[in-house]
Amino acid sequence: MEKAQEFEAHRPRLFSLAYRMLGSAAEAEDAVQDAYLRWHGAERERIAAPGPWLAKVTTNLCLNRLTSARARREEYVGPWLPEPVRTDGGALGPMETAEQRDAVSLAVLVMMERLTPPERAAMVLRDAFDYSHRDVADVLDCSEANARQLYRRAKQHLGDERPRFVSSQGESGELVLRFLEAAAHGELAQLEELLAGQVVAWSDGGGKVGAARRPVVGRENVARFLAGLFARWATGVRIEVVEANGTAVVLGWEGGALTSCGALELGGAGITGVRLIRNPDKLAFLAHQCSGLSQNT
């Protein structure tokens, strides 16, 4: 098998790894392409196991990117949210269990920003790719004891604040439809019934489009915010529901352009979080996915 073909067999797994590490589809693609350049320049006969070698290269490329990304995100305008990725086509691996969907949710990816780059790598490799602590140590060039400590610290930093979704995939889709009906008709009372008391809505416009620059907190405030948003969308915006990051999300299309992606988080008391991505740079990958899937159907 030619080197290029051999690499392509590993590309989906490498993208899945890089996305979990970076929370950015565009940066993940760049990291995977950089890994290909390293692969292309390496002596193939000296690589005993291509999979682990490529995983280590990709992880280290992501570690370097995370260090510089932290500085950029400190200057980000408004709340920072990850880039959404459509997951019903297998872009991030299987989404067959609640745990697999939870691991790539926007909420969890935001929380993982709290971790140091090595902690994040240890957690991604252990939880998403089932690496042993020894394998993680090999990737990170540290001792097995240190790898265990990194993983333990990562779990502690996320701790009890890590979301625990109680809905199945089908239930999340049903919830989205009920939410859309109430929001589209401006039914504040019905909308508030779906929201938890301390619900929070985040909007990521990146300073490039209109978006709330601070989180909106509380049932009444979030209901009014969402009803007003849908009122402005009453004409000219096509609504679509698809699966992204393991759950049903709401897409807003204006003409042929994807201009928004909204994800709901469900807890025992109702919708606990609403994450709205409007930064056009962060919607480009998802729009491309939607275009590709529609052409294949």
Secondary structure, 3 states (H helix, E strand, C coil): CCHHHHHHHHHHHHHHHHHHHHCCHHHHHHHHHHHHHHHHHCCHHHCCCHHHHHHHHHHHHHHHHHHHHHHHHHCCCCCCCCCCCECCCCCCCCCCCHHHHHHCCHHHHHHHHHCCHHHHHHHHHHHCCCCCHHHHHHHHCCCHHHHHHHHHHHHHHHHHHCCCCCCCHHHHHHHHHHHHHHHHCCCHHHHHHHEEEEEEEEEECCCCCCCCCCCEECHHHHHHHHHHHHHHCCCCCEEEEEEECCEEEEEEEECCEEEEEEEEEEECCEEEEEEEECCHHHHHHHHHHHHHHHHHC
